[in-house]
Amino acid sequence: MKIDNEYHLDENQLVQAVVDSNDLPAPVQAHLATCRQCLAGTQSFEQELAGLGSMAERYAPKPQRPIRLPVHETKSRFGTFLNWRNAVGAVAAAAAVIIVFWGANIVRNLSDYGTEGSTAELIEAKRLMTEVNLLIDNALPPLYLEISGEHHPDYDMEFFEFIIPLIENETLTSDRWKRGNSLC
């Protein structure tokens, strides 16, 4: 488009003039105000849009029932807090806190009176710790110690090769299914 009326608005500028002419640059708005051909183009486009709108109203199906948008009542801030679900949740949380503190108090009081049983518990704990320490030193049960032939074994590589043979020394296939005589 050239401002001196040699060129007119293109199609995009005409659409923009119909939609919102305030978004057009100032020289384009001035040209639109003075040029009869561009003004007629915008008016014909507006008429086409109006005709399209009337056709849409005429051919669009009518709704079967009236459309009503739901109206939500505005609630106050205290109205949502006083909801029964919130009240039940608050009561449950308060009950849980009371039960925890009350239970902790009962456990504390019971531990003060139960000092007679604590010596037996200490003896039992010491016996268990001794058993754990023995398992740390030698974790094999006594039955396996008898099988190995040593009650205090110092395991070496020969013992481990006896328990878990190396694959390198053995063949991976069996001669069981071969025909003929097999050598031992």
CNS distance restraints for C-alpha pairs under 8 A (distance, minus, plus):
assign (resid   1 and name CA) (resid   6 and name CA) 7.91 0.50 0.50
assign (resid   1 and name CA) (resid   7 and name CA) 4.86 0.50 0.50
assign (resid   1 and name CA) (resid   8 and name CA) 5.32 0.50 0.50
assign (resid   1 and name CA) (resid   9 and name CA) 5.69 0.50 0.50
assign (resid   1 and name CA) (resid  10 and name CA) 7.09 0.50 0.50
assign (resid   2 and name CA) (resid   6 and name CA) 6.14 0.50 0.50
assign (resid   2 and name CA) (resid   7 and name CA) 5.02 0.50 0.50
assign (resid   2 and name CA) (resid   8 and name CA) 6.90 0.50 0.50
assign (resid   3 and name CA) (resid   7 and name CA) 7.25 0.50 0.50
assign (resid   3 and name CA) (resid  27 and name CA) 6.97 0.50 0.50
assign (resid   3 and name CA) (resid  28 and name CA) 7.45 0.50 0.50
assign (resid   3 and name CA) (resid  31 and name CA) 6.24 0.50 0.50
assign (resid   5 and name CA) (resid  31 and name CA) 7.48 0.50 0.50
assign (resid   5 and name CA) (resid  35 and name CA) 7.11 0.50 0.50
assign (resid   8 and name CA) (resid  37 and name CA) 7.82 0.50 0.50
assign (resid   8 and name CA) (resid  38 and name CA) 6.37 0.50 0.50
assign (resid   9 and name CA) (resid  13 and name CA) 5.77 0.50 0.50
assign (resid   9 and name CA) (resid  14 and name CA) 6.26 0.50 0.50
assign (resid   9 and name CA) (resid  28 and name CA) 7.83 0.50 0.50
assign (resid   9 and name CA) (resid  32 and name CA) 7.95 0.50 0.50
assign (resid   9 and name CA) (resid  38 and name CA) 6.34 0.50 0.50
assign (resid  10 and name CA) (resid  14 and name CA) 6.31 0.50 0.50
assign (resid  11 and name CA) (resid  15 and name CA) 6.27 0.50 0.50
assign (resid  12 and name CA) (resid  16 and name CA) 6.17 0.50 0.50
assign (resid  13 and name CA) (resid  17 and name CA) 6.05 0.50 0.50
assign (resid  13 and name CA) (resid  24 and name CA) 7.76 0.50 0.50
assign (resid  14 and name CA) (resid  18 and name CA) 6.35 0.50 0.50
assign (resid  14 and name CA) (resid  38 and name CA) 7.62 0.50 0.50
assign (resid  14 and name CA) (resid  41 and name CA) 7.16 0.50 0.50
assign (resid  14 and name CA) (resid  42 and name CA) 5.76 0.50 0.50
assign (resid  15 and name CA) (resid  19 and name CA) 6.15 0.50 0.50
assign (resid  15 and name CA) (resid  42 and name CA) 7.46 0.50 0.50
assign (resid  15 and name CA) (resid  45 and name CA) 7.76 0.50 0.50
assign (resid  16 and name CA) (resid  20 and name CA) 5.76 0.50 0.50
assign (resid  16 and name CA) (resid  21 and name CA) 6.24 0.50 0.50
assign (resid  16 and name CA) (resid  23 and name CA) 7.58 0.50 0.50
assign (resid  16 and name CA) (resid  24 and name CA) 7.17 0.50 0.50
assign (resid  17 and name CA) (resid  21 and name CA) 4.17 0.50 0.50
assign (resid  17 and name CA) (resid  22 and name CA) 7.87 0.50 0.50
assign (resid  17 and name CA) (resid  24 and name CA) 7.03 0.50 0.50
assign (resid  17 and name CA) (resid  42 and name CA) 6.96 0.50 0.50
assign (resid  18 and name CA) (resid  42 and name CA) 6.18 0.50 0.50
assign (resid  18 and name CA) (resid  45 and name CA) 7.63 0.50 0.50
assign (resid  18 and name CA) (resid  46 and name CA) 6.75 0.50 0.50
assign (resid  20 and name CA) (resid  24 and name CA) 7.75 0.50 0.50
assign (resid  21 and name CA) (resid  29 and name CA) 7.19 0.50 0.50
assign (resid  22 and name CA) (resid  29 and name CA) 7.96 0.50 0.50
assign (resid  24 and name CA) (resid  28 and name CA) 6.27 0.50 0.50
assign (resid  24 and name CA) (resid  29 and name CA) 6.23 0.50 0.50
assign (resid  25 and name CA) (resid  29 and name CA) 6.34 0.50 0.50
assign (resid  26 and name CA) (resid  30 and name CA) 6.18 0.50 0.50
assign (resid  27 and name CA) (resid  31 and name CA) 6.18 0.50 0.50
assign (resid  28 and name CA) (resid  32 and name CA) 6.12 0.50 0.50
assign (resid  29 and name CA) (resid  33 and name CA) 6.26 0.50 0.50
assign (resid  30 and name CA) (resid  34 and name CA) 6.44 0.50 0.50
assign (resid  31 and name CA) (resid  35 and name CA) 5.77 0.50 0.50
assign (resid  32 and name CA) (resid  36 and name CA) 7.76 0.50 0.50
assign (resid  32 and name CA) (resid  38 and name CA) 5.97 0.50 0.50
assign (resid  32 and name CA) (resid  39 and name CA) 5.96 0.50 0.50
assign (resid  33 and name CA) (resid  39 and name CA) 7.16 0.50 0.50
assign (resid  35 and name CA) (resid  39 and name CA) 6.26 0.50 0.50
assign (resid  36 and name CA) (resid  40 and name CA) 5.99 0.50 0.50
assign (resid  37 and name CA) (resid  41 and name CA) 6.21 0.50 0.50
assign (resid  38 and name CA) (resid  42 and name CA) 6.37 0.50 0.50
assign (resid  39 and name CA) (resid  43 and name CA) 6.29 0.50 0.50
assign (resid  40 and name CA) (resid  44 and name CA) 6.11 0.50 0.50
assign (resid  41 and name CA) (resid  45 and name CA) 6.22 0.50 0.50
assign (resid  42 and name CA) (resid  46 and name CA) 6.20 0.50 0.50
assign (resid  43 and name CA) (resid  47 and name CA) 6.25 0.50 0.50
assign (resid  44 and name CA) (resid  48 and name CA) 6.23 0.50 0.50
assign (resid  45 and name CA) (resid  49 and name CA) 6.29 0.50 0.50
assign (resid  46 and name CA) (resid  50 and name CA) 6.21 0.50 0.50
assign (resid  47 and name CA) (resid  51 and name CA) 6.14 0.50 0.50
assign (resid  48 and name CA) (resid  52 and name CA) 6.15 0.50 0.50
assign (resid  49 and name CA) (resid  53 and name CA) 6.19 0.50 0.50
assign (resid  50 and name CA) (resid  54 and name CA) 6.30 0.50 0.50
assign (resid  51 and name CA) (resid  55 and name CA) 6.21 0.50 0.50
assign (resid  52 and name CA) (resid  56 and name CA) 6.18 0.50 0.50
assign (resid  53 and name CA) (resid  57 and name CA) 6.32 0.50 0.50
assign (resid  54 and name CA) (resid  58 and name CA) 6.17 0.50 0.50
assign (resid  55 and name CA) (resid  59 and name CA) 6.05 0.50 0.50
assign (resid  56 and name CA) (resid  60 and name CA) 5.65 0.50 0.50
assign (resid  63 and name CA) (resid  67 and name CA) 7.68 0.50 0.50
assign (resid  75 and name CA) (resid  79 and name CA) 6.03 0.50 0.50
assign (resid  75 and name CA) (resid  80 and name CA) 7.01 0.50 0.50
assign (resid  76 and name CA) (resid  80 and name CA) 6.93 0.50 0.50
assign (resid  77 and name CA) (resid  81 and name CA) 6.71 0.50 0.50
assign (resid  78 and name CA) (resid  82 and name CA) 6.14 0.50 0.50
assign (resid  79 and name CA) (resid  83 and name CA) 6.56 0.50 0.50
assign (resid  81 and name CA) (resid  86 and name CA) 6.25 0.50 0.50
assign (resid  81 and name CA) (resid  87 and name CA) 7.55 0.50 0.50
assign (resid  82 and name CA) (resid  86 and name CA) 6.71 0.50 0.50
assign (resid  82 and name CA) (resid  87 and name CA) 6.37 0.50 0.50
assign (resid  83 and name CA) (resid  87 and name CA) 6.30 0.50 0.50
assign (resid  84 and name CA) (resid  88 and name CA) 6.09 0.50 0.50
assign (resid  85 and name CA) (resid  89 and name CA) 6.19 0.50 0.50
assign (resid  86 and name CA) (resid  90 and name CA) 6.14 0.50 0.50
assign (resid  87 and name CA) (resid  91 and name CA) 6.21 0.50 0.50
assign (resid  88 and name CA) (resid  92 and name CA) 6.12 0.50 0.50
assign (resid  89 and name CA) (resid  93 and name CA) 6.16 0.50 0.50
assign (resid  90 and name CA) (resid  94 and name CA) 6.18 0.50 0.50
assign (resid  91 and name CA) (resid  95 and name CA) 6.10 0.50 0.50
assign (resid  92 and name CA) (resid  96 and name CA) 6.16 0.50 0.50
assign (resid  93 and name CA) (resid  97 and name CA) 6.33 0.50 0.50
assign (resid  94 and name CA) (resid  98 and name CA) 6.26 0.50 0.50
assign (resid  95 and name CA) (resid  99 and name CA) 6.10 0.50 0.50
assign (resid  96 and name CA) (resid 100 and name CA) 6.19 0.50 0.50
assign (resid  97 and name CA) (resid 101 and name CA) 6.31 0.50 0.50
assign (resid  98 and name CA) (resid 102 and name CA) 5.94 0.50 0.50
assign (resid  99 and name CA) (resid 103 and name CA) 5.84 0.50 0.50
assign (resid 100 and name CA) (resid 104 and name CA) 6.14 0.50 0.50
assign (resid 101 and name CA) (resid 105 and name CA) 6.25 0.50 0.50
assign (resid 102 and name CA) (resid 106 and name CA) 6.32 0.50 0.50
assign (resid 103 and name CA) (resid 107 and name CA) 6.22 0.50 0.50
assign (resid 104 and name CA) (resid 108 and name CA) 6.18 0.50 0.50
assign (resid 105 and name CA) (resid 109 and name CA) 6.23 0.50 0.50
assign (resid 106 and name CA) (resid 110 and name CA) 6.13 0.50 0.50
assign (resid 107 and name CA) (resid 111 and name CA) 6.18 0.50 0.50
assign (resid 108 and name CA) (resid 112 and name CA) 6.58 0.50 0.50
assign (resid 109 and name CA) (resid 113 and name CA) 6.85 0.50 0.50
assign (resid 110 and name CA) (resid 114 and name CA) 6.26 0.50 0.50
assign (resid 111 and name CA) (resid 115 and name CA) 7.18 0.50 0.50
assign (resid 114 and name CA) (resid 118 and name CA) 6.86 0.50 0.50
assign (resid 115 and name CA) (resid 119 and name CA) 7.43 0.50 0.50
assign (resid 116 and name CA) (resid 120 and name CA) 7.83 0.50 0.50
assign (resid 117 and name CA) (resid 121 and name CA) 6.31 0.50 0.50
assign (resid 118 and name CA) (resid 122 and name CA) 6.09 0.50 0.50
assign (resid 119 and name CA) (resid 123 and name CA) 6.27 0.50 0.50
assign (resid 120 and name CA) (resid 124 and name CA) 6.22 0.50 0.50
assign (resid 121 and name CA) (resid 125 and name CA) 6.03 0.50 0.50
assign (resid 122 and name CA) (resid 126 and name CA) 6.08 0.50 0.50
assign (resid 123 and name CA) (resid 127 and name CA) 6.26 0.50 0.50
assign (resid 124 and name CA) (resid 128 and name CA) 6.25 0.50 0.50
assign (resid 125 and name CA) (resid 129 and name CA) 6.14 0.50 0.50
assign (resid 126 and name CA) (resid 130 and name CA) 6.19 0.50 0.50
assign (resid 127 and name CA) (resid 131 and name CA) 6.33 0.50 0.50
assign (resid 128 and name CA) (resid 132 and name CA) 6.19 0.50 0.50
assign (resid 129 and name CA) (resid 133 and name CA) 6.11 0.50 0.50
assign (resid 130 and name CA) (resid 134 and name CA) 6.27 0.50 0.50
assign (resid 131 and name CA) (resid 135 and name CA) 6.32 0.50 0.50
assign (resid 132 and name CA) (resid 136 and name CA) 6.24 0.50 0.50
assign (resid 133 and name CA) (resid 137 and name CA) 6.47 0.50 0.50
assign (resid 134 and name CA) (resid 138 and name CA) 6.25 0.50 0.50
assign (resid 134 and name CA) (resid 139 and name CA) 7.54 0.50 0.50
assign (resid 135 and name CA) (resid 139 and name CA) 4.47 0.50 0.50
assign (resid 135 and name CA) (resid 140 and name CA) 7.62 0.50 0.50
assign (resid 140 and name CA) (resid 144 and name CA) 6.18 0.50 0.50
assign (resid 140 and name CA) (resid 145 and name CA) 6.53 0.50 0.50
assign (resid 141 and name CA) (resid 145 and name CA) 6.54 0.50 0.50
assign (resid 142 and name CA) (resid 146 and name CA) 6.32 0.50 0.50
assign (resid 142 and name CA) (resid 151 and name CA) 7.85 0.50 0.50
assign (resid 143 and name CA) (resid 147 and name CA) 6.48 0.50 0.50
assign (resid 144 and name CA) (resid 148 and name CA) 6.20 0.50 0.50
assign (resid 145 and name CA) (resid 149 and name CA) 6.26 0.50 0.50
assign (resid 145 and name CA) (resid 150 and name CA) 5.87 0.50 0.50
assign (resid 145 and name CA) (resid 151 and name CA) 5.47 0.50 0.50
assign (resid 146 and name CA) (resid 150 and name CA) 6.46 0.50 0.50
assign (resid 146 and name CA) (resid 151 and name CA) 6.82 0.50 0.50
assign (resid 155 and name CA) (resid 159 and name CA) 6.13 0.50 0.50
assign (resid 155 and name CA) (resid 160 and name CA) 7.38 0.50 0.50
assign (resid 156 and name CA) (resid 160 and name CA) 6.69 0.50 0.50
assign (resid 157 and name CA) (resid 161 and name CA) 6.11 0.50 0.50
assign (resid 158 and name CA) (resid 162 and name CA) 6.26 0.50 0.50
assign (resid 159 and name CA) (resid 163 and name CA) 6.39 0.50 0.50
assign (resid 160 and name CA) (resid 164 and name CA) 5.79 0.50 0.50
assign (resid 160 and name CA) (resid 165 and name CA) 7.63 0.50 0.50
assign (resid 161 and name CA) (resid 165 and name CA) 4.71 0.50 0.50
assign (resid 161 and name CA) (resid 166 and name CA) 6.43 0.50 0.50
assign (resid 166 and name CA) (resid 170 and name CA) 7.43 0.50 0.50
assign (resid 167 and name CA) (resid 171 and name CA) 7.60 0.50 0.50
assign (resid 167 and name CA) (resid 172 and name CA) 7.71 0.50 0.50
assign (resid 175 and name CA) (resid 182 and name CA) 7.40 0.50 0.50
